[in-house]
Every structure is written in C-alpha cells, then in structure tokens.
Amino acid sequence: MQRILLSKNVYACTQSPQYSCKRCKQRFRAIDNGSKSCRFHPELFSGGEVAKAIGFVRMSTDPKDQLKAVKGKTGLMRFWDCCGEEEETSPGCQLAYHLTYDEELNEVQGWH
C-alpha cells in the first residue's frame, strides 16, 4: 500500500499499481518484483520436420536433447530453442525481474 498526502496530516492509502510482464504475461506490483520473480523462456518455441532437424544440435547440452535422441523420431519436432523442452507449456528455464512494456520504467527501477 502507498500513502498519499492529501493535506497536512491527512493521508489516503492506495494500492500500488499493477503492471503486465512482457516476458511471462503475469500481473505484478513493483514492490513484489525481485530478481527471480519472472520465469520465462528467453528463446522461441520452434522446430521443424525431424528430417530437417538431423544435424541440428540444440543449444542445450543435456544428452536427451542431442542428435542421438532425435534419430528415430518422425513428423514434426517442436521445442524451446533455449532449453530443448518439447512442451510449449513447460515452465520457463530462466528467472529474472518482471519487465513492463514501459522501457523507461524498467530502466528507472533497475529491472533487466
């Protein structure tokens, strides 16, 4: 809650404004925003036909994400480019501050 001075010794209490995070799309208040508040994927959810993916090594170094795991699969292969997760709804693989759509506010608050 914020206290706003209306006149001498008279205050009004208000809720701090809520913002929408441009990374995870959740609503948040500045007072609750910490360096591990936002969980998101920093890369795109993409992929392609497995036949075209042969030879492609994902950014993840986990053995389950490498070429040996891809062989034998057919059809389309979709995954997060940052971590190799194959479920679009999987929790983000990176933690950081929430970011608003207002770049100036992010800079003033030190959110990055």
ZAPAPA-108904 format. One line per field, with one value per residue: residue number from 1; residue in three letters; z negated, y, x of N, C-alpha, C, O in turn. Coordinates in Angstrom, 3 decimals. Atoms other than C-alpha are relative to their C-alpha. Example, Ala and Ser with C-alpha at 12.3 -4.5 7.8 and 13.67 -1.06 7.14 Angstrom:
2
i = [1	2]
aa = [ala	ser]
npz = [0.000	0.060]
npy = [-1.190	-1.190]
npx = [0.890	-0.820]
capz = [-7.800	-7.140]
capy = [-4.500	-1.060]
capx = [12.300	13.670]
cpz = [0.000	-0.730]
cpy = [1.200	1.090]
cpx = [0.900	-0.770]
opz = [-0.665	-0.899]
opy = [1.181	2.198]
opx = [1.936	-0.261]
This chain:
112
i = [1	2	3	4	5	6	7	8	9	10	11	12	13	14	15	16	17	18	19	20	21	22	23	24	25	26	27	28	29	30	31	32	33	34	35	36	37	38	39	40	41	42	43	44	45	46	47	48	49	50	51	52	53	54	55	56	57	58	59	60	61	62	63	64	65	66	67	68	69	70	71	72	73	74	75	76	77	78	79	80	81	82	83	84	85	86	87	88	89	90	91	92	93	94	95	96	97	98	99	100	101	102	103	104	105	106	107	108	109	110	111	112]
aa = [met	gln	arg	ile	leu	leu	ser	lys	asn	val	tyr	ala	cys	thr	gln	ser	pro	gln	tyr	ser	cys	lys	arg	cys	lys	gln	arg	phe	arg	ala	ile	asp	asn	gly	ser	lys	ser	cys	arg	phe	his	pro	glu	leu	phe	ser	gly	gly	glu	val	ala	lys	ala	ile	gly	phe	val	arg	met	ser	thr	asp	pro	lys	asp	gln	leu	lys	ala	val	lys	gly	lys	thr	gly	leu	met	arg	phe	trp	asp	cys	cys	gly	glu	glu	glu	glu	thr	ser	pro	gly	cys	gln	leu	ala	tyr	his	leu	thr	tyr	asp	glu	glu	leu	asn	glu	val	gln	gly	trp	his]
npz = [0.000	-0.022	0.684	-0.758	0.815	-0.592	0.620	1.220	0.877	-0.555	-1.009	-0.606	-0.314	-1.306	-0.437	-1.008	-1.315	-0.551	-1.362	-0.710	-0.380	-1.432	-0.182	0.407	-0.119	1.303	0.615	1.153	0.608	0.086	1.314	0.038	-1.123	0.371	-1.067	-0.382	-0.016	-1.311	-0.592	-1.430	-0.981	-0.716	-1.443	-0.618	-0.122	-1.448	-0.398	-1.403	-0.283	0.553	-1.086	-0.164	1.263	0.111	-0.134	0.831	1.413	0.799	0.882	1.247	-0.005	0.595	-0.995	-0.541	-1.022	-1.092	-1.233	0.240	0.462	-1.117	-0.977	0.224	0.121	-1.302	0.029	0.438	1.299	0.482	1.278	0.353	-0.461	1.106	0.942	-0.611	0.461	-1.140	0.312	-0.105	1.286	1.065	0.709	-0.546	0.433	0.500	0.989	-0.042	0.363	-0.948	-0.777	-0.517	-1.390	0.096	0.101	0.905	1.362	0.252	0.213	1.269	1.085	-0.033	-0.406	-1.235]
npy = [-1.185	-1.287	-1.094	-1.246	-1.154	-0.814	-1.317	0.134	1.127	0.806	0.902	1.006	1.225	0.556	1.173	-0.326	0.414	1.287	-0.037	1.280	0.369	0.296	1.320	1.131	-0.483	-0.073	-1.318	-0.121	-1.318	-0.345	0.354	1.460	0.415	0.300	0.522	1.353	-0.044	0.381	1.244	-0.116	0.562	-1.131	0.270	0.333	1.377	0.208	1.363	0.308	1.425	0.690	0.240	-1.216	-0.270	0.842	-0.840	-1.184	0.231	-1.032	-0.761	0.750	1.007	1.216	1.079	0.323	-0.984	0.031	0.701	1.393	0.025	-0.402	1.097	0.936	-0.723	-0.375	-1.111	-1.294	-0.058	-1.374	-0.132	-1.312	-0.098	-0.311	1.096	1.279	0.558	0.226	-0.433	-1.460	-0.527	0.291	-1.210	-0.652	0.547	-1.095	-0.874	-1.383	-0.962	-0.268	-1.231	-0.618	-0.438	-1.359	0.161	-1.019	0.474	1.112	-0.559	-0.742	0.967	0.927	1.326	0.448]
npx = [0.826	-0.686	0.688	-0.075	0.338	1.061	-0.200	-0.802	0.358	1.091	-0.538	0.876	-0.734	0.368	-0.743	-1.001	0.501	-0.417	-0.517	-0.035	-1.364	-0.085	-0.629	0.841	1.381	0.655	0.147	-0.870	-0.183	-1.419	-0.526	-0.174	-0.846	-1.379	-0.860	0.449	1.466	0.535	-0.517	0.310	-0.934	-0.579	-0.026	1.288	0.481	-0.056	-0.317	0.257	0.056	-1.161	-0.950	-0.787	-0.686	-1.191	-1.175	0.204	-0.253	0.652	-0.878	-0.131	-1.064	0.540	-0.029	1.334	0.342	-0.971	0.321	0.370	1.387	0.867	0.098	1.091	1.258	0.556	0.944	-0.495	-0.656	0.105	-0.686	-0.536	-1.383	-0.910	-0.253	0.317	1.280	0.883	1.363	0.102	0.448	-0.967	-0.426	-1.187	-1.287	-0.824	0.627	-0.482	1.036	1.075	-0.206	1.215	-0.114	-0.538	-1.455	-0.535	0.273	-0.924	-1.337	0.002	0.112	-1.137	0.478	-0.639]
capz = [0.000	0.674	-1.458	0.427	-1.408	-0.696	-3.091	-6.342	-8.379	-6.067	-4.065	-1.690	-1.266	2.223	3.762	5.727	9.477	11.227	14.433	17.060	17.601	21.246	20.689	18.798	19.188	15.429	13.461	10.800	8.428	8.332	4.624	5.262	8.254	7.483	9.476	9.562	9.874	13.573	15.034	18.829	21.919	23.469	26.907	29.289	29.320	32.766	34.596	37.831	39.542	37.912	41.304	41.484	37.841	38.371	37.915	35.821	32.289	29.802	27.546	24.573	23.641	21.967	23.732	24.103	26.399	28.741	32.127	30.757	29.092	32.339	34.529	34.897	34.389	37.245	38.160	36.643	33.767	31.733	28.786	26.931	28.566	25.217	23.242	25.575	23.691	26.092	24.301	25.231	21.772	19.870	17.161	18.231	17.931	16.811	13.814	13.808	12.962	14.493	17.268	18.105	21.608	20.406	21.098	19.188	16.042	16.341	16.540	13.606	11.445	12.473	13.887	16.537]
capy = [0.000	3.533	6.543	9.723	13.063	14.850	17.758	18.422	15.166	13.675	10.646	8.314	4.708	3.274	0.006	0.163	-0.085	-3.429	-3.969	-6.698	-8.536	-8.589	-11.824	-14.093	-12.037	-12.193	-9.176	-7.852	-4.947	-3.114	-3.798	-7.589	-7.614	-9.334	-10.776	-14.214	-13.124	-13.907	-17.419	-17.402	-18.907	-16.425	-18.073	-19.089	-22.218	-23.533	-26.622	-28.370	-31.700	-34.241	-34.999	-31.365	-31.385	-34.124	-32.466	-29.683	-29.554	-27.699	-25.079	-27.389	-29.615	-32.192	-35.581	-36.075	-33.032	-34.041	-35.754	-39.329	-38.510	-37.053	-40.092	-42.412	-39.723	-38.867	-35.954	-32.544	-31.835	-28.717	-27.411	-24.360	-23.259	-22.187	-25.422	-28.133	-28.714	-30.141	-28.967	-25.444	-25.022	-26.112	-23.667	-21.151	-22.102	-18.673	-16.440	-12.635	-9.458	-8.958	-6.329	-3.872	-2.616	0.770	0.654	3.885	2.483	-0.714	1.355	3.629	0.608	-1.308	-4.197	-6.164]
capx = [0.000	1.080	0.252	-0.527	-0.528	-3.812	-3.309	-1.458	-1.599	-4.276	-3.262	-5.047	-3.974	-3.927	-2.863	0.368	-0.267	-0.122	1.813	1.753	5.034	6.079	8.028	5.615	2.391	1.629	0.408	2.794	3.403	6.730	7.145	6.932	9.299	12.603	15.476	13.762	10.115	9.663	10.054	10.267	11.903	14.392	14.224	11.414	9.270	10.094	11.226	10.518	10.379	12.671	14.232	15.377	16.495	19.096	22.426	20.927	22.267	20.098	21.618	21.019	23.964	21.722	22.233	18.442	18.396	21.177	21.225	21.066	17.736	16.350	17.073	14.119	11.504	9.165	6.922	7.276	9.580	8.801	10.808	12.045	15.295	16.755	16.437	15.136	11.858	9.289	6.127	5.067	3.512	6.635	7.766	10.366	14.016	15.262	14.487	14.767	12.850	9.422	9.613	6.869	6.134	7.456	11.211	11.828	10.174	12.242	15.416	14.489	13.608	16.738	14.701	16.567]
cpz = [0.000	-0.752	0.811	-0.901	0.729	-0.502	-1.302	-0.913	0.496	1.157	0.563	0.325	1.332	0.259	0.996	1.351	0.404	1.447	0.611	0.433	1.480	0.270	-0.273	0.026	-1.327	-0.449	-1.227	-0.514	-0.147	-1.315	-0.111	1.045	-0.456	1.150	0.442	0.073	1.286	0.495	1.453	0.837	0.797	1.522	0.489	-0.135	1.495	0.297	1.467	0.196	-0.502	1.086	0.213	-1.249	-0.159	0.287	-0.824	-1.451	-0.782	-0.904	-1.327	0.123	-0.632	1.069	0.605	1.130	1.232	1.134	-0.222	-0.431	1.125	0.989	-0.382	-0.179	1.393	-0.172	-0.430	-1.388	-0.430	-1.376	-0.239	0.390	-1.139	-0.848	0.560	-0.471	1.179	-0.251	0.030	-1.337	-1.142	-0.685	0.623	-0.592	-0.569	-0.980	0.084	-0.552	1.020	0.741	0.463	1.483	0.069	-0.260	-0.964	-1.463	-0.367	-0.340	-1.351	-1.183	-0.067	0.343	1.337	0.153]
cpy = [1.247	1.021	1.266	1.131	0.842	1.434	-0.240	-1.087	-0.835	-0.818	-0.889	-1.206	-0.538	-1.256	0.455	-0.522	-1.377	0.199	-1.385	-0.260	-0.362	-1.335	-1.135	0.314	0.034	1.448	0.035	1.430	0.248	-0.466	-1.503	-0.503	-0.181	-0.641	-1.414	-0.083	-0.557	-1.277	-0.007	-0.767	1.174	-0.182	-0.385	-1.473	-0.242	-1.462	-0.198	-1.489	-0.653	-0.223	1.220	0.304	-0.855	0.869	1.270	-0.370	1.151	0.698	-0.716	-1.028	-1.304	-1.100	-0.329	0.938	-0.075	-0.940	-1.446	-0.119	0.329	-1.147	-0.960	0.677	0.381	1.187	1.294	-0.102	1.452	0.063	1.450	0.028	0.198	-1.213	-1.375	-0.636	-0.090	0.373	1.523	0.636	-0.273	1.297	0.572	-0.555	1.087	0.838	1.393	0.906	-0.064	1.281	0.530	0.317	1.432	-0.090	1.010	-0.413	-1.147	0.520	0.717	-0.961	-0.952	-1.419	-0.355	-1.496]
cpx = [0.870	-0.837	0.228	-0.470	-1.039	0.071	0.756	-0.577	-1.182	0.562	-1.103	0.871	-0.501	0.819	1.057	-0.488	0.525	0.428	-0.126	1.436	0.033	0.680	-0.987	-1.487	-0.754	-0.110	0.907	0.008	1.492	0.614	0.299	0.986	1.450	0.752	-0.370	-1.524	-0.612	0.675	-0.442	1.028	0.578	0.049	-1.392	-0.355	-0.090	0.279	-0.266	-0.106	1.275	1.047	0.894	0.819	1.259	1.219	-0.095	0.248	-0.612	1.007	0.222	1.113	-0.452	-0.050	-1.364	-0.405	0.891	-0.433	-0.436	-1.456	-0.974	-0.205	-1.111	-1.341	-0.476	-0.942	0.654	0.619	-0.018	0.630	0.378	1.461	0.994	0.361	-0.333	-1.295	-0.963	-1.452	-0.059	-0.375	0.979	0.425	1.263	1.278	0.913	-0.818	0.627	-1.104	-1.126	0.374	-1.345	0.202	0.547	1.506	0.624	-0.211	0.941	1.400	0.090	-0.006	1.193	-0.412	0.633	-0.116]
opz = [-0.590	-0.705	1.136	-1.485	1.814	0.272	-1.631	-1.379	-0.274	2.151	-0.103	0.764	1.564	-0.316	1.791	1.409	0.004	2.171	-0.106	1.000	1.946	1.392	0.585	-0.173	-1.324	-0.001	-1.915	0.201	-0.383	-1.334	-0.907	1.105	-0.846	2.220	1.446	-0.073	1.262	0.536	1.746	0.340	1.388	2.250	-0.297	-0.275	2.178	-0.526	2.246	-0.769	-0.375	0.817	0.554	-1.192	-1.016	1.300	-1.056	-1.952	-0.565	-1.160	-1.983	1.177	-0.715	2.162	1.768	1.867	2.165	1.058	0.437	-0.064	1.075	1.542	-1.554	-0.126	2.301	-1.288	-0.179	-2.246	0.245	-2.166	0.675	-0.024	-1.006	-1.334	-0.059	0.031	1.995	0.674	-0.665	-1.607	-2.300	-0.039	1.182	-1.690	-0.956	-0.809	0.265	-1.028	2.187	0.165	0.937	2.032	1.154	-1.398	-1.659	-2.285	-1.474	-1.260	-2.093	-2.182	-1.068	0.013	2.283	1.138]
opy = [1.272	1.002	1.618	1.051	1.362	2.379	-1.385	-0.981	-1.622	-0.280	-1.161	-1.057	-0.634	-1.437	1.362	-1.538	-1.794	1.029	-2.378	0.614	-1.174	-1.839	-1.986	-0.579	0.306	2.313	-0.974	2.364	-0.688	-0.947	-1.904	-1.702	0.779	-0.875	-1.898	-1.165	-1.120	-1.360	0.070	-1.181	1.933	0.776	-0.410	-2.329	0.350	-2.333	0.754	-2.247	-0.093	-0.127	1.072	1.065	-0.560	1.566	1.941	-1.330	2.313	0.178	-0.508	-1.644	-2.254	-0.864	-0.724	0.647	0.711	-1.577	-1.903	-1.079	-0.079	-1.301	-1.303	0.009	0.580	1.532	1.535	-0.853	2.306	-0.872	2.274	-0.844	-0.164	-1.308	-2.387	-1.697	0.828	0.328	2.192	1.779	-0.004	2.342	-0.160	-1.110	0.804	1.007	1.526	0.425	-0.378	2.159	-0.224	0.111	1.979	-0.278	0.691	-0.258	-1.177	0.029	0.536	-0.719	-1.642	-2.372	0.430	-2.055]
opx = [1.950	-2.067	1.362	-1.550	-0.780	-0.085	1.067	-1.712	-1.731	1.050	-2.103	2.011	-1.707	1.892	0.813	-1.180	1.611	-0.122	-0.248	2.093	-0.766	0.624	-1.217	-2.311	-1.955	0.642	1.059	-0.354	2.257	1.747	1.148	1.260	2.114	0.190	0.152	-2.094	-1.707	1.902	-1.636	2.075	-0.191	0.310	-2.339	0.518	-0.926	-0.004	-0.303	-0.208	2.364	2.244	2.067	1.786	2.093	1.278	0.910	-0.337	-0.267	2.092	1.243	1.273	0.326	-0.565	-1.437	-1.347	0.719	-1.484	-1.370	-2.133	-2.135	-1.295	-1.273	-2.374	0.331	-1.330	1.834	0.154	0.556	0.501	0.380	2.225	2.163	1.488	-0.002	-1.666	-1.046	-2.263	0.706	-0.007	0.660	0.501	2.079	1.274	2.047	-2.025	1.837	-2.132	-0.893	1.017	-2.195	1.284	0.748	1.933	1.589	0.693	1.478	2.053	1.056	0.672	1.384	0.294	0.575	0.366]
